[in-house]
Amino acid sequence: MPPAPLHVRSWVQAASLEELSATVIRMESRLSTSADPLVQHLLRVYVRLARRFEVELGESPRDIALAKASALMLIQGPTHAADGI
């Protein structure tokens, strides 16, 4: 069987912990510069959640990074909606 097309493989191949961590750092940095009061409020909530993720998921750095990335994606929602994305 021939290999799956690249766009399909990218969904199947898991991101490395390093890639996930870099994504989280990039998202935190970008969102922290937002002037939107809602985003700033949600980031304060995120900081508390991030600590909880680290305590409850502490045995799995990958799970911590995935949880943080997921929460940050929710915070991005209002900014993307405002941009028409």
C-alpha positions as CSV (number, residue, x, y, z in Angstrom):
1,M,0.0,0.0,0.0
2,P,1.4,3.4,-0.9
3,P,2.1,5.9,1.9
4,A,-0.7,8.3,2.9
5,P,-0.5,11.8,1.4
6,L,1.5,14.3,3.5
7,H,-1.6,16.2,4.7
8,V,-3.1,12.9,6.0
9,R,0.2,11.8,7.6
10,S,0.4,15.1,9.5
11,W,-2.8,14.3,11.3
12,V,-1.6,10.9,12.2
13,Q,1.9,11.7,13.4
14,A,1.9,13.1,16.9
15,A,3.6,16.3,17.6
16,S,6.7,15.9,19.8
17,L,6.7,17.3,23.3
18,E,9.2,19.9,22.1
19,E,6.8,21.0,19.4
20,L,3.9,21.2,21.8
21,S,5.9,23.1,24.3
22,A,7.0,25.6,21.7
23,T,3.5,26.0,20.5
24,V,2.2,26.7,24.1
25,I,5.0,29.3,24.7
26,R,4.2,31.0,21.4
27,M,0.4,31.1,22.1
28,E,1.0,32.4,25.7
29,S,3.3,35.1,24.4
30,R,1.0,36.2,21.6
31,L,-2.1,36.2,23.7
32,S,-0.4,38.1,26.5
33,T,0.0,41.1,24.2
34,S,-3.7,41.3,23.5
35,A,-5.4,44.5,24.6
36,D,-8.8,42.7,24.7
37,P,-10.0,42.7,28.3
38,L,-11.8,39.4,27.7
39,V,-8.6,37.8,26.6
40,Q,-6.7,39.2,29.6
41,H,-9.4,37.9,31.9
42,L,-9.3,34.5,30.3
43,L,-5.5,34.4,30.6
44,R,-5.7,35.0,34.3
45,V,-8.1,32.0,34.5
46,Y,-5.7,30.1,32.3
47,V,-2.8,30.7,34.7
48,R,-4.7,29.1,37.5
49,L,-5.8,26.2,35.2
50,A,-2.2,25.7,34.0
51,R,-1.1,25.2,37.6
52,R,-3.8,22.7,38.1
53,F,-2.8,20.9,34.9
54,E,0.7,20.6,36.2
55,V,-0.4,19.2,39.6
56,E,-3.0,16.8,38.2
57,L,-1.2,15.7,35.1
58,G,2.3,16.0,36.5
59,E,3.4,12.5,35.5
60,S,2.9,13.3,31.8
61,P,4.5,16.5,30.4
62,R,2.9,15.7,27.0
63,D,-0.6,15.7,28.6
64,I,0.2,19.0,30.4
65,A,1.2,20.6,27.1
66,L,-1.9,19.3,25.3
67,A,-4.1,20.6,28.1
68,K,-2.5,24.0,28.1
69,A,-2.7,24.2,24.3
70,S,-6.4,23.3,24.4
71,A,-7.2,26.0,26.9
72,L,-5.2,28.5,24.9
73,M,-7.1,27.6,21.8
74,L,-10.3,28.4,23.6
75,I,-8.9,31.8,24.6
76,Q,-8.0,32.5,21.0
77,G,-11.6,31.9,20.0
78,P,-12.8,35.5,20.6
79,T,-9.8,37.0,18.9
80,H,-10.2,34.8,15.8
81,A,-14.0,35.5,15.7
82,A,-13.2,39.2,15.8
83,D,-10.8,38.7,12.9
84,G,-13.4,36.7,10.9
85,I,-11.5,33.4,11.3
